[in-house]
Amino acid sequence: MSSAVSRSICRWIHLVLSIPIMGYISSPFDKLPGYAPQTRYVFFPGMVLTGLWMWKGHVVLRLLSHRPNP
């Protein structure tokens, strides 16, 4: 998979995960308990992880692919 395709997939996941968070912020207060756990434990961490991956994913890949000299 090319880097452009993976970046596009990550961007779309990030955007889709941010939609429920915007609904959580703009919803009436009495409807918040209905979907607060999903927002706190699924959507927000997923959005943060995809955002960090888009921002510093190249550093993580470089650290993981570093091989010690024999």
PyMOL Python script that loads the backbone (N, CA, C, O; Angstrom):
from pymol import cmd

cmd.read_pdbstr("""\
ATOM      1  N   MET A   1       0.855  -1.166   0.000  1.00  0.00           N
ATOM      2  CA  MET A   1       0.000   0.000   0.000  1.00  0.00           C
ATOM      3  C   MET A   1       0.903   1.231   0.000  1.00  0.00           C
ATOM      4  O   MET A   1       1.835   1.328   0.798  1.00  0.00           O
ATOM      5  N   SER A   2       0.626   2.141  -0.875  1.00  0.00           N
ATOM      6  CA  SER A   2       1.450   3.344  -0.955  1.00  0.00           C
ATOM      7  C   SER A   2       1.141   4.278   0.215  1.00  0.00           C
ATOM      8  O   SER A   2       0.118   4.144   0.887  1.00  0.00           O
ATOM      9  N   SER A   3       2.039   5.212   0.436  1.00  0.00           N
ATOM     10  CA  SER A   3       1.849   6.137   1.557  1.00  0.00           C
ATOM     11  C   SER A   3       0.660   7.066   1.312  1.00  0.00           C
ATOM     12  O   SER A   3      -0.005   7.482   2.262  1.00  0.00           O
ATOM     13  N   ALA A   4       0.391   7.391   0.064  1.00  0.00           N
ATOM     14  CA  ALA A   4      -0.749   8.269  -0.239  1.00  0.00           C
ATOM     15  C   ALA A   4      -2.069   7.577   0.086  1.00  0.00           C
ATOM     16  O   ALA A   4      -2.989   8.212   0.601  1.00  0.00           O
ATOM     17  N   VAL A   5      -2.169   6.287  -0.211  1.00  0.00           N
ATOM     18  CA  VAL A   5      -3.396   5.543   0.080  1.00  0.00           C
ATOM     19  C   VAL A   5      -3.582   5.398   1.581  1.00  0.00           C
ATOM     20  O   VAL A   5      -4.686   5.594   2.090  1.00  0.00           O
ATOM     21  N   SER A   6      -2.514   5.057   2.294  1.00  0.00           N
ATOM     22  CA  SER A   6      -2.648   4.895   3.748  1.00  0.00           C
ATOM     23  C   SER A   6      -2.974   6.227   4.419  1.00  0.00           C
ATOM     24  O   SER A   6      -3.736   6.263   5.386  1.00  0.00           O
ATOM     25  N   ARG A   7      -2.406   7.316   3.916  1.00  0.00           N
ATOM     26  CA  ARG A   7      -2.710   8.645   4.462  1.00  0.00           C
ATOM     27  C   ARG A   7      -4.165   9.015   4.206  1.00  0.00           C
ATOM     28  O   ARG A   7      -4.817   9.607   5.066  1.00  0.00           O
ATOM     29  N   SER A   8      -4.671   8.675   3.042  1.00  0.00           N
ATOM     30  CA  SER A   8      -6.064   8.964   2.712  1.00  0.00           C
ATOM     31  C   SER A   8      -7.013   8.144   3.583  1.00  0.00           C
ATOM     32  O   SER A   8      -8.019   8.667   4.062  1.00  0.00           O
ATOM     33  N   ILE A   9      -6.707   6.879   3.790  1.00  0.00           N
ATOM     34  CA  ILE A   9      -7.535   6.024   4.654  1.00  0.00           C
ATOM     35  C   ILE A   9      -7.535   6.554   6.076  1.00  0.00           C
ATOM     36  O   ILE A   9      -8.582   6.632   6.718  1.00  0.00           O
ATOM     37  N   CYS A  10      -6.365   6.917   6.564  1.00  0.00           N
ATOM     38  CA  CYS A  10      -6.256   7.441   7.930  1.00  0.00           C
ATOM     39  C   CYS A  10      -7.020   8.753   8.068  1.00  0.00           C
ATOM     40  O   CYS A  10      -7.662   8.993   9.091  1.00  0.00           O
ATOM     41  N   ARG A  11      -6.958   9.589   7.060  1.00  0.00           N
ATOM     42  CA  ARG A  11      -7.679  10.862   7.093  1.00  0.00           C
ATOM     43  C   ARG A  11      -9.183  10.650   7.124  1.00  0.00           C
ATOM     44  O   ARG A  11      -9.889  11.332   7.866  1.00  0.00           O
ATOM     45  N   TRP A  12      -9.687   9.702   6.319  1.00  0.00           N
ATOM     46  CA  TRP A  12     -11.116   9.431   6.307  1.00  0.00           C
ATOM     47  C   TRP A  12     -11.585   8.829   7.624  1.00  0.00           C
ATOM     48  O   TRP A  12     -12.665   9.170   8.107  1.00  0.00           O
ATOM     49  N   ILE A  13     -10.791   7.939   8.213  1.00  0.00           N
ATOM     50  CA  ILE A  13     -11.149   7.377   9.522  1.00  0.00           C
ATOM     51  C   ILE A  13     -11.203   8.494  10.551  1.00  0.00           C
ATOM     52  O   ILE A  13     -12.116   8.538  11.375  1.00  0.00           O
ATOM     53  N   HIS A  14     -10.238   9.388  10.506  1.00  0.00           N
ATOM     54  CA  HIS A  14     -10.192  10.511  11.444  1.00  0.00           C
ATOM     55  C   HIS A  14     -11.434  11.389  11.302  1.00  0.00           C
ATOM     56  O   HIS A  14     -12.028  11.796  12.301  1.00  0.00           O
ATOM     57  N   LEU A  15     -11.821  11.679  10.071  1.00  0.00           N
ATOM     58  CA  LEU A  15     -13.007  12.512   9.847  1.00  0.00           C
ATOM     59  C   LEU A  15     -14.292  11.810  10.282  1.00  0.00           C
ATOM     60  O   LEU A  15     -15.166  12.441  10.877  1.00  0.00           O
ATOM     61  N   VAL A  16     -14.418  10.527   9.996  1.00  0.00           N
ATOM     62  CA  VAL A  16     -15.627   9.783  10.375  1.00  0.00           C
ATOM     63  C   VAL A  16     -15.733   9.680  11.894  1.00  0.00           C
ATOM     64  O   VAL A  16     -16.832   9.775  12.442  1.00  0.00           O
ATOM     65  N   LEU A  17     -14.613   9.489  12.578  1.00  0.00           N
ATOM     66  CA  LEU A  17     -14.653   9.405  14.040  1.00  0.00           C
ATOM     67  C   LEU A  17     -14.926  10.756  14.694  1.00  0.00           C
ATOM     68  O   LEU A  17     -15.364  10.802  15.844  1.00  0.00           O
ATOM     69  N   SER A  18     -14.681  11.841  13.994  1.00  0.00           N
ATOM     70  CA  SER A  18     -14.936  13.150  14.592  1.00  0.00           C
ATOM     71  C   SER A  18     -16.410  13.551  14.501  1.00  0.00           C
ATOM     72  O   SER A  18     -16.842  14.440  15.234  1.00  0.00           O
ATOM     73  N   ILE A  19     -17.182  12.928  13.632  1.00  0.00           N
ATOM     74  CA  ILE A  19     -18.599  13.274  13.491  1.00  0.00           C
ATOM     75  C   ILE A  19     -19.381  13.021  14.784  1.00  0.00           C
ATOM     76  O   ILE A  19     -20.114  13.911  15.214  1.00  0.00           O
ATOM     77  N   PRO A  20     -19.261  11.842  15.430  1.00  0.00           N
ATOM     78  CA  PRO A  20     -19.987  11.657  16.695  1.00  0.00           C
ATOM     79  C   PRO A  20     -19.518  12.593  17.803  1.00  0.00           C
ATOM     80  O   PRO A  20     -20.301  12.946  18.684  1.00  0.00           O
ATOM     81  N   ILE A  21     -18.266  12.994  17.770  1.00  0.00           N
ATOM     82  CA  ILE A  21     -17.772  13.917  18.794  1.00  0.00           C
ATOM     83  C   ILE A  21     -18.411  15.291  18.621  1.00  0.00           C
ATOM     84  O   ILE A  21     -18.755  15.950  19.602  1.00  0.00           O
ATOM     85  N   MET A  22     -18.567  15.714  17.387  1.00  0.00           N
ATOM     86  CA  MET A  22     -19.257  16.986  17.143  1.00  0.00           C
ATOM     87  C   MET A  22     -20.714  16.900  17.585  1.00  0.00           C
ATOM     88  O   MET A  22     -21.255  17.869  18.120  1.00  0.00           O
ATOM     89  N   GLY A  23     -21.352  15.760  17.370  1.00  0.00           N
ATOM     90  CA  GLY A  23     -22.719  15.564  17.851  1.00  0.00           C
ATOM     91  C   GLY A  23     -22.786  15.565  19.364  1.00  0.00           C
ATOM     92  O   GLY A  23     -23.738  16.084  19.947  1.00  0.00           O
ATOM     93  N   TYR A  24     -21.780  14.987  20.004  1.00  0.00           N
ATOM     94  CA  TYR A  24     -21.722  14.964  21.465  1.00  0.00           C
ATOM     95  C   TYR A  24     -21.591  16.378  22.016  1.00  0.00           C
ATOM     96  O   TYR A  24     -22.219  16.713  23.020  1.00  0.00           O
ATOM     97  N   ILE A  25     -20.795  17.196  21.376  1.00  0.00           N
ATOM     98  CA  ILE A  25     -20.586  18.567  21.848  1.00  0.00           C
ATOM     99  C   ILE A  25     -21.833  19.413  21.647  1.00  0.00           C
ATOM    100  O   ILE A  25     -22.172  20.230  22.503  1.00  0.00           O
ATOM    101  N   SER A  26     -22.512  19.228  20.534  1.00  0.00           N
ATOM    102  CA  SER A  26     -23.634  20.108  20.214  1.00  0.00           C
ATOM    103  C   SER A  26     -24.993  19.564  20.629  1.00  0.00           C
ATOM    104  O   SER A  26     -26.008  20.212  20.371  1.00  0.00           O
ATOM    105  N   SER A  27     -25.048  18.394  21.264  1.00  0.00           N
ATOM    106  CA  SER A  27     -26.342  17.816  21.632  1.00  0.00           C
ATOM    107  C   SER A  27     -26.862  18.427  22.939  1.00  0.00           C
ATOM    108  O   SER A  27     -26.090  18.983  23.720  1.00  0.00           O
ATOM    109  N   PRO A  28     -28.166  18.321  23.169  1.00  0.00           N
ATOM    110  CA  PRO A  28     -28.729  18.798  24.433  1.00  0.00           C
ATOM    111  C   PRO A  28     -28.173  17.989  25.607  1.00  0.00           C
ATOM    112  O   PRO A  28     -27.819  16.819  25.462  1.00  0.00           O
ATOM    113  N   PHE A  29     -28.108  18.627  26.746  1.00  0.00           N
ATOM    114  CA  PHE A  29     -27.488  18.013  27.910  1.00  0.00           C
ATOM    115  C   PHE A  29     -28.199  16.741  28.359  1.00  0.00           C
ATOM    116  O   PHE A  29     -27.543  15.826  28.857  1.00  0.00           O
ATOM    117  N   ASP A  30     -29.500  16.654  28.201  1.00  0.00           N
ATOM    118  CA  ASP A  30     -30.227  15.476  28.683  1.00  0.00           C
ATOM    119  C   ASP A  30     -29.985  14.244  27.800  1.00  0.00           C
ATOM    120  O   ASP A  30     -30.283  13.132  28.235  1.00  0.00           O
ATOM    121  N   LYS A  31     -29.466  14.396  26.601  1.00  0.00           N
ATOM    122  CA  LYS A  31     -29.191  13.255  25.726  1.00  0.00           C
ATOM    123  C   LYS A  31     -27.746  12.778  25.813  1.00  0.00           C
ATOM    124  O   LYS A  31     -27.402  11.776  25.185  1.00  0.00           O
ATOM    125  N   LEU A  32     -26.898  13.452  26.561  1.00  0.00           N
ATOM    126  CA  LEU A  32     -25.490  13.078  26.658  1.00  0.00           C
ATOM    127  C   LEU A  32     -25.253  11.700  27.276  1.00  0.00           C
ATOM    128  O   LEU A  32     -24.422  10.960  26.749  1.00  0.00           O
ATOM    129  N   PRO A  33     -25.921  11.310  28.351  1.00  0.00           N
ATOM    130  CA  PRO A  33     -25.621   9.993  28.926  1.00  0.00           C
ATOM    131  C   PRO A  33     -25.881   8.828  27.980  1.00  0.00           C
ATOM    132  O   PRO A  33     -25.331   7.746  28.188  1.00  0.00           O
ATOM    133  N   GLY A  34     -26.687   9.008  26.962  1.00  0.00           N
ATOM    134  CA  GLY A  34     -27.004   7.922  26.041  1.00  0.00           C
ATOM    135  C   GLY A  34     -25.818   7.433  25.238  1.00  0.00           C
ATOM    136  O   GLY A  34     -25.679   6.230  25.016  1.00  0.00           O
ATOM    137  N   TYR A  35     -24.969   8.329  24.803  1.00  0.00           N
ATOM    138  CA  TYR A  35     -23.830   7.890  24.002  1.00  0.00           C
ATOM    139  C   TYR A  35     -22.501   8.451  24.498  1.00  0.00           C
ATOM    140  O   TYR A  35     -21.544   8.544  23.728  1.00  0.00           O
ATOM    141  N   ALA A  36     -22.432   8.819  25.757  1.00  0.00           N
ATOM    142  CA  ALA A  36     -21.180   9.304  26.327  1.00  0.00           C
ATOM    143  C   ALA A  36     -20.111   8.214  26.408  1.00  0.00           C
ATOM    144  O   ALA A  36     -18.957   8.497  26.088  1.00  0.00           O
ATOM    145  N   PRO A  37     -20.434   6.971  26.822  1.00  0.00           N
ATOM    146  CA  PRO A  37     -19.370   5.961  26.887  1.00  0.00           C
ATOM    147  C   PRO A  37     -18.739   5.653  25.525  1.00  0.00           C
ATOM    148  O   PRO A  37     -17.522   5.493  25.426  1.00  0.00           O
ATOM    149  N   GLN A  38     -19.563   5.571  24.480  1.00  0.00           N
ATOM    150  CA  GLN A  38     -18.999   5.300  23.156  1.00  0.00           C
ATOM    151  C   GLN A  38     -18.091   6.445  22.714  1.00  0.00           C
ATOM    152  O   GLN A  38     -17.037   6.221  22.119  1.00  0.00           O
ATOM    153  N   THR A  39     -18.507   7.661  23.008  1.00  0.00           N
ATOM    154  CA  THR A  39     -17.707   8.813  22.614  1.00  0.00           C
ATOM    155  C   THR A  39     -16.402   8.856  23.387  1.00  0.00           C
ATOM    156  O   THR A  39     -15.349   9.139  22.816  1.00  0.00           O
ATOM    157  N   ARG A  40     -16.464   8.576  24.681  1.00  0.00           N
ATOM    158  CA  ARG A  40     -15.262   8.649  25.513  1.00  0.00           C
ATOM    159  C   ARG A  40     -14.276   7.531  25.235  1.00  0.00           C
ATOM    160  O   ARG A  40     -13.067   7.764  25.234  1.00  0.00           O
ATOM    161  N   TYR A  41     -14.768   6.316  24.998  1.00  0.00           N
ATOM    162  CA  TYR A  41     -13.880   5.161  24.939  1.00  0.00           C
ATOM    163  C   TYR A  41     -13.634   4.615  23.543  1.00  0.00           C
ATOM    164  O   TYR A  41     -12.758   3.766  23.375  1.00  0.00           O
ATOM    165  N   VAL A  42     -14.370   5.065  22.534  1.00  0.00           N
ATOM    166  CA  VAL A  42     -14.175   4.561  21.177  1.00  0.00           C
ATOM    167  C   VAL A  42     -13.818   5.699  20.226  1.00  0.00           C
ATOM    168  O   VAL A  42     -12.737   5.704  19.637  1.00  0.00           O
ATOM    169  N   PHE A  43     -14.728   6.667  20.076  1.00  0.00           N
ATOM    170  CA  PHE A  43     -14.550   7.694  19.060  1.00  0.00           C
ATOM    171  C   PHE A  43     -13.397   8.643  19.365  1.00  0.00           C
ATOM    172  O   PHE A  43     -12.575   8.917  18.490  1.00  0.00           O
ATOM    173  N   PHE A  44     -13.327   9.145  20.588  1.00  0.00           N
ATOM    174  CA  PHE A  44     -12.269  10.100  20.913  1.00  0.00           C
ATOM    175  C   PHE A  44     -10.879   9.469  20.880  1.00  0.00           C
ATOM    176  O   PHE A  44      -9.982  10.042  20.262  1.00  0.00           O
ATOM    177  N   PRO A  45     -10.653   8.311  21.517  1.00  0.00           N
ATOM    178  CA  PRO A  45      -9.314   7.707  21.398  1.00  0.00           C
ATOM    179  C   PRO A  45      -8.951   7.339  19.963  1.00  0.00           C
ATOM    180  O   PRO A  45      -7.796   7.477  19.560  1.00  0.00           O
ATOM    181  N   GLY A  46      -9.927   6.873  19.195  1.00  0.00           N
ATOM    182  CA  GLY A  46      -9.644   6.559  17.797  1.00  0.00           C
ATOM    183  C   GLY A  46      -9.259   7.790  17.010  1.00  0.00           C
ATOM    184  O   GLY A  46      -8.345   7.742  16.187  1.00  0.00           O
ATOM    185  N   MET A  47      -9.943   8.890  17.253  1.00  0.00           N
ATOM    186  CA  MET A  47      -9.620  10.128  16.563  1.00  0.00           C
ATOM    187  C   MET A  47      -8.234  10.635  16.978  1.00  0.00           C
ATOM    188  O   MET A  47      -7.468  11.108  16.139  1.00  0.00           O
ATOM    189  N   VAL A  48      -7.919  10.538  18.249  1.00  0.00           N
ATOM    190  CA  VAL A  48      -6.601  10.976  18.721  1.00  0.00           C
ATOM    191  C   VAL A  48      -5.497  10.117  18.112  1.00  0.00           C
ATOM    192  O   VAL A  48      -4.477  10.645  17.672  1.00  0.00           O
ATOM    193  N   LEU A  49      -5.691   8.800  18.083  1.00  0.00           N
ATOM    194  CA  LEU A  49      -4.668   7.920  17.525  1.00  0.00           C
ATOM    195  C   LEU A  49      -4.461   8.147  16.031  1.00  0.00           C
ATOM    196  O   LEU A  49      -3.323   8.162  15.562  1.00  0.00           O
ATOM    197  N   THR A  50      -5.539   8.321  15.286  1.00  0.00           N
ATOM    198  CA  THR A  50      -5.363   8.581  13.859  1.00  0.00           C
ATOM    199  C   THR A  50      -4.728   9.946  13.620  1.00  0.00           C
ATOM    200  O   THR A  50      -3.934  10.106  12.693  1.00  0.00           O
ATOM    201  N   GLY A  51      -5.069  10.924  14.444  1.00  0.00           N
ATOM    202  CA  GLY A  51      -4.438  12.236  14.316  1.00  0.00           C
ATOM    203  C   GLY A  51      -2.953  12.182  14.622  1.00  0.00           C
ATOM    204  O   GLY A  51      -2.148  12.782  13.911  1.00  0.00           O
ATOM    205  N   LEU A  52      -2.587  11.463  15.677  1.00  0.00           N
ATOM    206  CA  LEU A  52      -1.169  11.310  15.997  1.00  0.00           C
ATOM    207  C   LEU A  52      -0.440  10.532  14.918  1.00  0.00           C
ATOM    208  O   LEU A  52       0.710  10.835  14.602  1.00  0.00           O
ATOM    209  N   TRP A  53      -1.101   9.530  14.349  1.00  0.00           N
ATOM    210  CA  TRP A  53      -0.477   8.742  13.287  1.00  0.00           C
ATOM    211  C   TRP A  53      -0.221   9.608  12.050  1.00  0.00           C
ATOM    212  O   TRP A  53       0.833   9.505  11.423  1.00  0.00           O
ATOM    213  N   MET A  54      -1.195  10.465  11.702  1.00  0.00           N
ATOM    214  CA  MET A  54      -0.986  11.353  10.558  1.00  0.00           C
ATOM    215  C   MET A  54       0.118  12.368  10.840  1.00  0.00           C
ATOM    216  O   MET A  54       0.834  12.786   9.930  1.00  0.00           O
ATOM    217  N   TRP A  55       0.251  12.760  12.108  1.00  0.00           N
ATOM    218  CA  TRP A  55       1.223  13.774  12.463  1.00  0.00           C
ATOM    219  C   TRP A  55       2.630  13.195  12.604  1.00  0.00           C
ATOM    220  O   TRP A  55       3.578  13.718  12.018  1.00  0.00           O
ATOM    221  N   LYS A  56       2.772  12.113  13.384  1.00  0.00           N
ATOM    222  CA  LYS A  56       4.091  11.564  13.699  1.00  0.00           C
ATOM    223  C   LYS A  56       4.231  10.080  13.366  1.00  0.00           C
ATOM    224  O   LYS A  56       5.064   9.394  13.959  1.00  0.00           O
ATOM    225  N   GLY A  57       3.444   9.584  12.446  1.00  0.00           N
ATOM    226  CA  GLY A  57       3.531   8.180  12.077  1.00  0.00           C
ATOM    227  C   GLY A  57       4.850   7.819  11.440  1.00  0.00           C
ATOM    228  O   GLY A  57       5.339   6.703  11.617  1.00  0.00           O
ATOM    229  N   HIS A  58       5.437   8.745  10.701  1.00  0.00           N
ATOM    230  CA  HIS A  58       6.723   8.471  10.070  1.00  0.00           C
ATOM    231  C   HIS A  58       7.819   8.246  11.106  1.00  0.00           C
ATOM    232  O   HIS A  58       8.739   7.464  10.865  1.00  0.00           O
ATOM    233  N   VAL A  59       7.740   8.910  12.245  1.00  0.00           N
ATOM    234  CA  VAL A  59       8.727   8.725  13.305  1.00  0.00           C
ATOM    235  C   VAL A  59       8.574   7.341  13.933  1.00  0.00           C
ATOM    236  O   VAL A  59       9.566   6.670  14.217  1.00  0.00           O
ATOM    237  N   VAL A  60       7.333   6.920  14.146  1.00  0.00           N
ATOM    238  CA  VAL A  60       7.074   5.593  14.719  1.00  0.00           C
ATOM    239  C   VAL A  60       7.586   4.508  13.778  1.00  0.00           C
ATOM    240  O   VAL A  60       8.224   3.552  14.219  1.00  0.00           O
ATOM    241  N   LEU A  61       7.311   4.651  12.499  1.00  0.00           N
ATOM    242  CA  LEU A  61       7.796   3.668  11.534  1.00  0.00           C
ATOM    243  C   LEU A  61       9.314   3.631  11.477  1.00  0.00           C
ATOM    244  O   LEU A  61       9.908   2.560  11.347  1.00  0.00           O
ATOM    245  N   ARG A  62       9.939   4.787  11.573  1.00  0.00           N
ATOM    246  CA  ARG A  62      11.398   4.822  11.567  1.00  0.00           C
ATOM    247  C   ARG A  62      11.972   4.153  12.808  1.00  0.00           C
ATOM    248  O   ARG A  62      12.985   3.460  12.721  1.00  0.00           O
ATOM    249  N   LEU A  63      11.337   4.352  13.965  1.00  0.00           N
ATOM    250  CA  LEU A  63      11.814   3.714  15.187  1.00  0.00           C
ATOM    251  C   LEU A  63      11.607   2.205  15.155  1.00  0.00           C
ATOM    252  O   LEU A  63      12.447   1.447  15.639  1.00  0.00           O
ATOM    253  N   LEU A  64      10.488   1.773  14.582  1.00  0.00           N
ATOM    254  CA  LEU A  64      10.214   0.335  14.517  1.00  0.00           C
ATOM    255  C   LEU A  64      11.079  -0.374  13.478  1.00  0.00           C
ATOM    256  O   LEU A  64      11.388  -1.554  13.643  1.00  0.00           O
ATOM    257  N   SER A  65      11.467   0.304  12.438  1.00  0.00           N
ATOM    258  CA  SER A  65      12.249  -0.348  11.394  1.00  0.00           C
ATOM    259  C   SER A  65      13.752  -0.243  11.627  1.00  0.00           C
ATOM    260  O   SER A  65      14.537  -0.795  10.855  1.00  0.00           O
ATOM    261  N   HIS A  66      14.154   0.445  12.661  1.00  0.00           N
ATOM    262  CA  HIS A  66      15.584   0.589  12.959  1.00  0.00           C
ATOM    263  C   HIS A  66      16.146  -0.745  13.416  1.00  0.00           C
ATOM    264  O   HIS A  66      15.650  -1.349  14.368  1.00  0.00           O
ATOM    265  N   ARG A  67      17.167  -1.192  12.739  1.00  0.00           N
ATOM    266  CA  ARG A  67      17.793  -2.470  13.092  1.00  0.00           C
ATOM    267  C   ARG A  67      19.175  -2.185  13.666  1.00  0.00           C
ATOM    268  O   ARG A  67      19.918  -1.361  13.133  1.00  0.00           O
ATOM    269  N   PRO A  68      19.515  -2.873  14.759  1.00  0.00           N
ATOM    270  CA  PRO A  68      20.841  -2.653  15.339  1.00  0.00           C
ATOM    271  C   PRO A  68      21.932  -3.217  14.423  1.00  0.00           C
ATOM    272  O   PRO A  68      21.711  -4.185  13.695  1.00  0.00           O
ATOM    273  N   ASN A  69      23.086  -2.607  14.475  1.00  0.00           N
ATOM    274  CA  ASN A  69      24.207  -3.097  13.677  1.00  0.00           C
ATOM    275  C   ASN A  69      24.761  -4.366  14.283  1.00  0.00           C
ATOM    276  O   ASN A  69      24.902  -4.452  15.502  1.00  0.00           O
ATOM    277  N   PRO A  70      25.085  -5.372  13.449  1.00  0.00           N
ATOM    278  CA  PRO A  70      25.612  -6.644  13.997  1.00  0.00           C
ATOM    279  C   PRO A  70      27.046  -6.523  14.440  1.00  0.00           C
ATOM    280  O   PRO A  70      27.629  -7.496  14.918  1.00  0.00           O
TER     281      PRO A  70
END
""", "prot")
cmd.dss("prot")
cmd.show_as("cartoon", "prot")
cmd.util.cbc("prot")
cmd.orient("prot")
